[in-house]
Amino acid sequence: MAAVNGVKRKRRRGSVQLFNFAQGSYLERTSRPVYAVVFLIPFILCYEVGTILINTDLLNRSQIRVVAFVWLQNLLEKLGFAGKFIWVMPPLAVIIILLSLQLVSRKSWKCKLSDLWRMAIESAVLALPLILLSMLIMAAARSNSAADIVSANQSDSRQLVSLSKGPYLENAISLQTYPDVQSNSYMKSSVLADIVTGIGAGIYEELVFRLILISVFMLIFYDLIGLEHNNAIVLSILVSAALFSAHHHITENFNLTKFIFRTIAGVYFAMVFSIRGFGITAGAHAFYDIIVVFVNVYLGVG
């Protein structure tokens, strides 16, 4: 029995996957790292090209180089990858890491292009639960704020309008507003900047907080400390989710509502990662941010 347990433990070493899908099925194929590479290349190109095309003012306003991207870029610089082409190193690192995982997995390298549109639909659908949760949380927060204003006899109509109209979805990056006084051209560029930011967050935040951090925590909790496999996964998910939420407050004031929502989002994305792999998770994160931008525009301006 000990030998059997030892074999089982060795076989599952380093694994963060909760379920094993039928060999060759859509769920098994699209959870492979090679599928993540093929699926995410268009997202990576949109982010890199977008950051080049967007003007400097919008770049500074949106902080388009997401924190996780900057961390990865700084790490690569310290490792000696410097020079004027350092900006291309983070996307290359994503591809190299995924291809390395594919090589180690010894799974098939074959990809069905027809699976890619199904992955896009799945990613968009997986973003919807967070959209609904965000709407509920922010609507409740707005309702509480309105009650506070009434109780304080601060019934200024402009304040009430600001609570009843405008974006109430909590973006995983930042809550953007789109004032009516801005020109249409600036508006379009602003929306584009936030979409590009969301795509970058989907790729690089998932790389850092899911693919890398959860793997590191699994090494610590499962391989070093010796926790039971599923317990190690749960603890890794919770710790990585808390850190995912906390890192957003590096550049903004702490807000408990946002912190709680982002922690829940971190747990959700970590669960998706543990079941469906990196490609679908990064896609779901990117689609969430993109949908939030459009809903914010509709609610804030329409």
Contacts in CASP RR format, 6 or more apart in sequence:
PFRMAT RR
TARGET T0000
AUTHOR 0000-0000-0000
METHOD contacts of the structure
MODEL  1
MAAVNGVKRKRRRGSVQLFNFAQGSYLERTSRPVYAVVFLIPFILCYEVG
TILINTDLLNRSQIRVVAFVWLQNLLEKLGFAGKFIWVMPPLAVIIILLS
LQLVSRKSWKCKLSDLWRMAIESAVLALPLILLSMLIMAAARSNSAADIV
SANQSDSRQLVSLSKGPYLENAISLQTYPDVQSNSYMKSSVLADIVTGIG
AGIYEELVFRLILISVFMLIFYDLIGLEHNNAIVLSILVSAALFSAHHHI
TENFNLTKFIFRTIAGVYFAMVFSIRGFGITAGAHAFYDIIVVFVNVYLG
VG
9 229 0 8 1.000
12 229 0 8 1.000
13 222 0 8 1.000
13 223 0 8 1.000
14 215 0 8 1.000
14 218 0 8 1.000
14 219 0 8 1.000
14 222 0 8 1.000
14 223 0 8 1.000
15 218 0 8 1.000
15 229 0 8 1.000
16 214 0 8 1.000
16 215 0 8 1.000
16 218 0 8 1.000
16 233 0 8 1.000
16 236 0 8 1.000
16 273 0 8 1.000
16 274 0 8 1.000
17 31 0 8 1.000
17 274 0 8 1.000
17 275 0 8 1.000
17 277 0 8 1.000
18 230 0 8 1.000
18 233 0 8 1.000
18 274 0 8 1.000
18 275 0 8 1.000
19 275 0 8 1.000
20 28 0 8 1.000
21 27 0 8 1.000
21 28 0 8 1.000
21 31 0 8 1.000
22 28 0 8 1.000
24 108 0 8 1.000
26 115 0 8 1.000
26 118 0 8 1.000
27 276 0 8 1.000
29 35 0 8 1.000
29 108 0 8 1.000
29 111 0 8 1.000
29 112 0 8 1.000
29 115 0 8 1.000
30 39 0 8 1.000
30 115 0 8 1.000
30 118 0 8 1.000
30 119 0 8 1.000
30 122 0 8 1.000
30 276 0 8 1.000
30 279 0 8 1.000
30 280 0 8 1.000
31 276 0 8 1.000
31 277 0 8 1.000
31 280 0 8 1.000
32 102 0 8 1.000
32 105 0 8 1.000
32 107 0 8 1.000
32 108 0 8 1.000
33 98 0 8 1.000
33 99 0 8 1.000
33 101 0 8 1.000
33 102 0 8 1.000
33 105 0 8 1.000
33 278 0 8 1.000
34 98 0 8 1.000
34 99 0 8 1.000
34 102 0 8 1.000
34 107 0 8 1.000
34 109 0 8 1.000
34 111 0 8 1.000
35 111 0 8 1.000
35 115 0 8 1.000
35 119 0 8 1.000
35 279 0 8 1.000
36 98 0 8 1.000
36 277 0 8 1.000
36 278 0 8 1.000
36 279 0 8 1.000
36 282 0 8 1.000
37 95 0 8 1.000
37 98 0 8 1.000
37 99 0 8 1.000
37 102 0 8 1.000
38 111 0 8 1.000
38 116 0 8 1.000
39 116 0 8 1.000
39 119 0 8 1.000
39 120 0 8 1.000
39 279 0 8 1.000
39 283 0 8 1.000
40 94 0 8 1.000
40 203 0 8 1.000
40 279 0 8 1.000
40 282 0 8 1.000
40 283 0 8 1.000
41 95 0 8 1.000
43 199 0 8 1.000
43 200 0 8 1.000
43 202 0 8 1.000
43 203 0 8 1.000
43 282 0 8 1.000
43 283 0 8 1.000
43 286 0 8 1.000
44 91 0 8 1.000
44 94 0 8 1.000
44 95 0 8 1.000
44 203 0 8 1.000
46 196 0 8 1.000
46 199 0 8 1.000
47 91 0 8 1.000
47 196 0 8 1.000
47 199 0 8 1.000
47 200 0 8 1.000
47 203 0 8 1.000
48 87 0 8 1.000
48 88 0 8 1.000
48 91 0 8 1.000
50 192 0 8 1.000
50 196 0 8 1.000
51 59 0 8 1.000
51 64 0 8 1.000
51 65 0 8 1.000
51 196 0 8 1.000
54 62 0 8 1.000
54 64 0 8 1.000
54 189 0 8 1.000
54 192 0 8 1.000
54 193 0 8 1.000
54 196 0 8 1.000
55 189 0 8 1.000
58 64 0 8 1.000
58 189 0 8 1.000
58 190 0 8 1.000
58 193 0 8 1.000
59 65 0 8 1.000
59 193 0 8 1.000
61 190 0 8 1.000
61 193 0 8 1.000
62 174 0 8 1.000
62 176 0 8 1.000
62 190 0 8 1.000
62 193 0 8 1.000
62 194 0 8 1.000
62 196 0 8 1.000
62 197 0 8 1.000
63 173 0 8 1.000
63 174 0 8 1.000
63 197 0 8 1.000
63 251 0 8 1.000
64 193 0 8 1.000
64 196 0 8 1.000
64 197 0 8 1.000
65 73 0 8 1.000
66 173 0 8 1.000
66 197 0 8 1.000
66 198 0 8 1.000
66 200 0 8 1.000
66 201 0 8 1.000
66 204 0 8 1.000
66 205 0 8 1.000
67 247 0 8 1.000
67 248 0 8 1.000
67 250 0 8 1.000
67 251 0 8 1.000
68 201 0 8 1.000
68 204 0 8 1.000
68 205 0 8 1.000
68 207 0 8 1.000
68 208 0 8 1.000
68 209 0 8 1.000
68 247 0 8 1.000
69 90 0 8 1.000
69 200 0 8 1.000
69 204 0 8 1.000
71 208 0 8 1.000
72 90 0 8 1.000
72 93 0 8 1.000
72 204 0 8 1.000
72 207 0 8 1.000
72 208 0 8 1.000
73 86 0 8 1.000
73 87 0 8 1.000
73 89 0 8 1.000
73 90 0 8 1.000
76 86 0 8 1.000
76 89 0 8 1.000
76 90 0 8 1.000
76 93 0 8 1.000
77 86 0 8 1.000
81 89 0 8 1.000
90 204 0 8 1.000
91 203 0 8 1.000
94 203 0 8 1.000
94 204 0 8 1.000
94 207 0 8 1.000
97 207 0 8 1.000
97 211 0 8 1.000
98 278 0 8 1.000
102 109 0 8 1.000
119 279 0 8 1.000
119 280 0 8 1.000
119 283 0 8 1.000
120 283 0 8 1.000
122 276 0 8 1.000
122 280 0 8 1.000
122 284 0 8 1.000
123 279 0 8 1.000
123 280 0 8 1.000
123 283 0 8 1.000
123 284 0 8 1.000
123 286 0 8 1.000
123 287 0 8 1.000
124 284 0 8 1.000
124 287 0 8 1.000
124 291 0 8 1.000
126 272 0 8 1.000
126 276 0 8 1.000
126 280 0 8 1.000
126 284 0 8 1.000
126 287 0 8 1.000
127 284 0 8 1.000
127 285 0 8 1.000
127 287 0 8 1.000
127 288 0 8 1.000
127 291 0 8 1.000
129 268 0 8 1.000
130 265 0 8 1.000
130 268 0 8 1.000
130 288 0 8 1.000
131 169 0 8 1.000
131 288 0 8 1.000
131 291 0 8 1.000
131 292 0 8 1.000
131 295 0 8 1.000
133 261 0 8 1.000
133 264 0 8 1.000
134 169 0 8 1.000
134 170 0 8 1.000
134 261 0 8 1.000
134 292 0 8 1.000
135 168 0 8 1.000
135 169 0 8 1.000
137 170 0 8 1.000
137 257 0 8 1.000
137 260 0 8 1.000
137 261 0 8 1.000
138 168 0 8 1.000
138 169 0 8 1.000
138 170 0 8 1.000
138 257 0 8 1.000
139 168 0 8 1.000
141 168 0 8 1.000
141 257 0 8 1.000
142 163 0 8 1.000
142 164 0 8 1.000
142 168 0 8 1.000
145 163 0 8 1.000
146 160 0 8 1.000
146 163 0 8 1.000
146 164 0 8 1.000
149 155 0 8 1.000
149 156 0 8 1.000
149 159 0 8 1.000
149 160 0 8 1.000
149 163 0 8 1.000
165 299 0 8 1.000
165 300 0 8 1.000
166 177 0 8 1.000
166 296 0 8 1.000
166 299 0 8 1.000
166 300 0 8 1.000
167 175 0 8 1.000
167 176 0 8 1.000
167 177 0 8 1.000
167 178 0 8 1.000
167 295 0 8 1.000
167 296 0 8 1.000
167 297 0 8 1.000
167 299 0 8 1.000
167 300 0 8 1.000
168 299 0 8 1.000
169 175 0 8 1.000
169 292 0 8 1.000
169 295 0 8 1.000
169 296 0 8 1.000
169 299 0 8 1.000
170 257 0 8 1.000
170 258 0 8 1.000
170 261 0 8 1.000
170 262 0 8 1.000
170 292 0 8 1.000
171 194 0 8 1.000
171 198 0 8 1.000
171 289 0 8 1.000
171 292 0 8 1.000
171 293 0 8 1.000
171 296 0 8 1.000
172 198 0 8 1.000
172 201 0 8 1.000
172 205 0 8 1.000
172 248 0 8 1.000
172 262 0 8 1.000
172 265 0 8 1.000
172 285 0 8 1.000
172 288 0 8 1.000
172 289 0 8 1.000
172 292 0 8 1.000
173 194 0 8 1.000
173 197 0 8 1.000
173 198 0 8 1.000
173 201 0 8 1.000
173 248 0 8 1.000
173 289 0 8 1.000
174 248 0 8 1.000
174 252 0 8 1.000
175 296 0 8 1.000
176 190 0 8 1.000
176 194 0 8 1.000
176 293 0 8 1.000
176 296 0 8 1.000
177 296 0 8 1.000
177 300 0 8 1.000
178 187 0 8 1.000
178 190 0 8 1.000
178 191 0 8 1.000
178 296 0 8 1.000
178 297 0 8 1.000
178 300 0 8 1.000
178 301 0 8 1.000
180 301 0 8 1.000
182 190 0 8 1.000
187 301 0 8 1.000
191 293 0 8 1.000
191 294 0 8 1.000
191 297 0 8 1.000
194 289 0 8 1.000
194 293 0 8 1.000
194 296 0 8 1.000
195 289 0 8 1.000
195 290 0 8 1.000
195 293 0 8 1.000
197 289 0 8 1.000
198 285 0 8 1.000
198 286 0 8 1.000
198 289 0 8 1.000
198 290 0 8 1.000
198 293 0 8 1.000
199 286 0 8 1.000
199 289 0 8 1.000
199 290 0 8 1.000
200 286 0 8 1.000
201 285 0 8 1.000
201 286 0 8 1.000
201 289 0 8 1.000
202 282 0 8 1.000
202 283 0 8 1.000
202 285 0 8 1.000
202 286 0 8 1.000
202 289 0 8 1.000
203 282 0 8 1.000
203 286 0 8 1.000
205 244 0 8 1.000
205 285 0 8 1.000
206 269 0 8 1.000
206 273 0 8 1.000
206 278 0 8 1.000
206 281 0 8 1.000
206 282 0 8 1.000
206 285 0 8 1.000
207 278 0 8 1.000
207 282 0 8 1.000
209 240 0 8 1.000
209 241 0 8 1.000
209 243 0 8 1.000
209 244 0 8 1.000
209 247 0 8 1.000
209 266 0 8 1.000
209 269 0 8 1.000
209 270 0 8 1.000
210 240 0 8 1.000
210 269 0 8 1.000
210 270 0 8 1.000
210 273 0 8 1.000
210 278 0 8 1.000
210 281 0 8 1.000
211 273 0 8 1.000
211 278 0 8 1.000
213 236 0 8 1.000
213 239 0 8 1.000
213 240 0 8 1.000
213 243 0 8 1.000
214 236 0 8 1.000
214 237 0 8 1.000
214 240 0 8 1.000
214 270 0 8 1.000
214 273 0 8 1.000
214 274 0 8 1.000
217 232 0 8 1.000
217 235 0 8 1.000
217 236 0 8 1.000
217 239 0 8 1.000
217 240 0 8 1.000
218 232 0 8 1.000
218 233 0 8 1.000
218 236 0 8 1.000
221 227 0 8 1.000
221 231 0 8 1.000
221 232 0 8 1.000
221 235 0 8 1.000
221 236 0 8 1.000
222 229 0 8 1.000
222 232 0 8 1.000
225 232 0 8 1.000
226 232 0 8 1.000
227 235 0 8 1.000
233 274 0 8 1.000
236 270 0 8 1.000
237 267 0 8 1.000
237 270 0 8 1.000
237 271 0 8 1.000
237 274 0 8 1.000
238 267 0 8 1.000
240 266 0 8 1.000
240 270 0 8 1.000
241 263 0 8 1.000
241 264 0 8 1.000
241 265 0 8 1.000
241 266 0 8 1.000
241 267 0 8 1.000
241 269 0 8 1.000
241 270 0 8 1.000
242 263 0 8 1.000
244 262 0 8 1.000
244 263 0 8 1.000
244 265 0 8 1.000
244 266 0 8 1.000
244 269 0 8 1.000
245 259 0 8 1.000
245 260 0 8 1.000
245 262 0 8 1.000
245 263 0 8 1.000
245 265 0 8 1.000
245 266 0 8 1.000
246 259 0 8 1.000
248 258 0 8 1.000
248 262 0 8 1.000
249 255 0 8 1.000
249 258 0 8 1.000
249 259 0 8 1.000
265 288 0 8 1.000
269 281 0 8 1.000
269 284 0 8 1.000
269 285 0 8 1.000
272 280 0 8 1.000
272 281 0 8 1.000
272 284 0 8 1.000
273 281 0 8 1.000
END
